[in-house]
Amino acid sequence: MTITLTEEPLAPTRLLRAVENELEAFLSGKRARAADGTTGEPAAALADFVLRGGKRVRPLMCLCGWAAARAGRPAPTPDAPPVEGARPTDQAPPEVVRAAASLELFHAFALIHDDVMDNSDTRRGAPSLHRLLASRSGRTTDAADERFGRCAALLLGDLAFSWADEALHTAGLPPRRLAAVLRIQDVMREELMAGQYLDLVAGRSAAADLGTALTATRLKTAAYTFQRPLQVGVALAGGDAALHEACGAYGLPLGEAFQLRDDLLGVFGDPAATGKPVGDDIREGRNTVLVALAVARADRTQRAVLSRTLGRPDIGEADIERVRRVLVDTGAREETERMITERLHKALDAVRGALFPDDVRDLLAAFADQAARRDR
Amino acid sequence: MTITLTEEPLAPTRLLRAVENELEAFLSGKRARAADGTTGEPAAALADFVLRGGKRVRPLMCLCGWAAARAGRPAPTPDAPPVEGARPTDQAPPEVVRAAASLELFHAFALIHDDVMDNSDTRRGAPSLHRLLASRSGRTTDAADERFGRCAALLLGDLAFSWADEALHTAGLPPRRLAAVLRIQDVMREELMAGQYLDLVAGRSAAADLGTALTATRLKTAAYTFQRPLQVGVALAGGDAALHEACGAYGLPLGEAFQLRDDLLGVFGDPAATGKPVGDDIREGRNTVLVALAVARADRTQRAVLSRTLGRPDIGEADIERVRRVLVDTGAREETERMITERLHKALDAVRGALFPDDVRDLLAAFADQAARRDR
């Protein structure tokens, strides 16, 4: 049920500096306003978590969607809404930057709750929020501290969800445009939670299932990380249905390729490069497409290897190596690579259409290539 | 950190039947749409939880706020927005009923997460959602089932939060009116989470603190349950600032009185009437105003009784009786009763002003009286 996050910034720094500044400003405002003592500590903890880093893929996609939708518009007249102002792609107006930043606040919610559910120790190269909150006094934690950490993180996740809404609602968008963005976000959030739920249920049963793994990947990575944030950007500029569709045609296959690459790196990657221990997906028994492919193709001996290793937290490197062998021998690894390539090509075809202006197309194409081929 | 919910319907049935129907319709829609298998199970579980019952105080307050704001308006003309149609108080237009119902979906989120945090076994006279989800197969639960139940309930709570937003966004409100409602809800949600966080932190320390207890009561009960839902209703009808303020002048003291009564019933109430085991606040070490008053007034002997009982899950009836004695002898019980009466009078004064039409005033006054004086 892990939400994927690599440490390497794939995004052009310039485009995202404004988002970072907006996040800082919003969260500083929350800290400052907390003089009544009710939200000071939560605001500080959330600010540290959000500003700790992250690739900011969703804000980037949002800004790309906005730039695509506003391209080719006539220059702004004094009474045109500022959201459609003809500025350079990398200088979106404040309300658009704010909306992009709100996606990152929502993502903080998603990561915090994901870590509580998975009982993960680390996130973005530092202790997960529930671990930090459990041990904030610096003492060794006991069971009561652990419980406090989980409850506090659950509440701070809820608060990040609320603040994401507030940041968007107070962005200064024209009410009709805000309403259009909200409708896309409602769908996006339901997709994320449905994907997470599928993953959770799949993790409870022993059987890996390819269809479920693909659906969960589509919902919780492809739609949540790529398609919907792009479409939020399109809606921010009042883009048309064809562009919304093109964003799906690019974002969904790219998101699937991104997640499939992640699944491969989780088993075959170099921990020194990925920053993540190898084999955790196996130990946690995650129903990845890679594993589901292997289970479907395994003979009796290979199946035995899988069933005595998947979901066993205590297996060592030798067992992981045996699983790797099965993933290679069944062709699951090769098939996953083939699926990535196929999806990358679909995504690239989609941005090569006439709907994307040159600068956005180049950025999205480069991003897709990197996301699908990365080794970390 | 308990969110209070008594089983007795304080609300006029007629006003709330439309809300109930709206909740059923929305959740049925979600179940029906779940043919792709991704949200069917979550939708069914949430529908069962939401439709299981509850007083629907927040939707009721919302409808009262709406009725107060639209009273005295001229009869609707064909081009007037439907939200201001001059219908009888008990027949709010569909988009207003939908907005009121969305408050109940949000409340489902709050209750589900509250029960996960408190590890509560029951809610609304049935197993809490995380317990139900842990044991849905009917088997005895083991540690993995318990974990599944907590994770699934956390996700379903998040989904209820999203669906509350969606229900409001798709109510059909004019965009400017929707934007006004969203701003009140943003404040309300932050207040709830800040109150919950205060409660959580207070529960971690041994010292009871009156100021913190009063602030938490104001945020998580008075604002969340009374003031803000009333103001959402006012915003739905485009009411003015004076009415928003009057809703606070009624809702905040009433909400405090409501919570103080609840604190008293939790220690001195009849479990057969309240449906709740007596003394749980003591066993859980909740930082209630009642206990904080006692701690502040206790002599050395009384303090010793409190410190060896508060937050001890294993204490029995004899210990609870000793705590009751301290609460009486220190005057904490009497002072709490005095605070309730004082707040009830403030709330009644506020609705007796000229801003509330007769039918709304009578309903709010009767409601306040019942909420402050109830024995269950």
HADDOCK unambig.tbl for C-alpha pairs under 7 A between the chains (distance, minus, plus):
assign (segid A and resid 38 and name CA) (segid B and resid 194 and name CA) 5.65 0.50 0.50
assign (segid A and resid 38 and name CA) (segid B and resid 198 and name CA) 6.82 0.50 0.50
assign (segid A and resid 39 and name CA) (segid B and resid 194 and name CA) 5.72 0.50 0.50
assign (segid A and resid 117 and name CA) (segid B and resid 151 and name CA) 5.42 0.50 0.50
assign (segid A and resid 151 and name CA) (segid B and resid 117 and name CA) 5.42 0.50 0.50
assign (segid A and resid 152 and name CA) (segid B and resid 197 and name CA) 6.88 0.50 0.50
assign (segid A and resid 155 and name CA) (segid B and resid 193 and name CA) 6.48 0.50 0.50
assign (segid A and resid 155 and name CA) (segid B and resid 197 and name CA) 6.89 0.50 0.50
assign (segid A and resid 159 and name CA) (segid B and resid 190 and name CA) 6.58 0.50 0.50
assign (segid A and resid 159 and name CA) (segid B and resid 193 and name CA) 6.34 0.50 0.50
assign (segid A and resid 162 and name CA) (segid B and resid 186 and name CA) 6.51 0.50 0.50
assign (segid A and resid 162 and name CA) (segid B and resid 189 and name CA) 6.55 0.50 0.50
assign (segid A and resid 162 and name CA) (segid B and resid 190 and name CA) 6.83 0.50 0.50
assign (segid A and resid 166 and name CA) (segid B and resid 186 and name CA) 5.72 0.50 0.50
assign (segid A and resid 175 and name CA) (segid B and resid 175 and name CA) 5.26 0.50 0.50
assign (segid A and resid 175 and name CA) (segid B and resid 176 and name CA) 5.65 0.50 0.50
assign (segid A and resid 175 and name CA) (segid B and resid 179 and name CA) 6.52 0.50 0.50
assign (segid A and resid 176 and name CA) (segid B and resid 175 and name CA) 5.64 0.50 0.50
assign (segid A and resid 179 and name CA) (segid B and resid 175 and name CA) 6.52 0.50 0.50
assign (segid A and resid 186 and name CA) (segid B and resid 162 and name CA) 6.51 0.50 0.50
assign (segid A and resid 186 and name CA) (segid B and resid 166 and name CA) 5.71 0.50 0.50
assign (segid A and resid 189 and name CA) (segid B and resid 162 and name CA) 6.55 0.50 0.50
assign (segid A and resid 190 and name CA) (segid B and resid 159 and name CA) 6.58 0.50 0.50
assign (segid A and resid 190 and name CA) (segid B and resid 162 and name CA) 6.83 0.50 0.50
assign (segid A and resid 193 and name CA) (segid B and resid 155 and name CA) 6.49 0.50 0.50
assign (segid A and resid 193 and name CA) (segid B and resid 159 and name CA) 6.33 0.50 0.50
assign (segid A and resid 194 and name CA) (segid B and resid 38 and name CA) 5.65 0.50 0.50
assign (segid A and resid 194 and name CA) (segid B and resid 39 and name CA) 5.72 0.50 0.50
assign (segid A and resid 197 and name CA) (segid B and resid 152 and name CA) 6.89 0.50 0.50
assign (segid A and resid 197 and name CA) (segid B and resid 155 and name CA) 6.90 0.50 0.50
assign (segid A and resid 198 and name CA) (segid B and resid 38 and name CA) 6.80 0.50 0.50
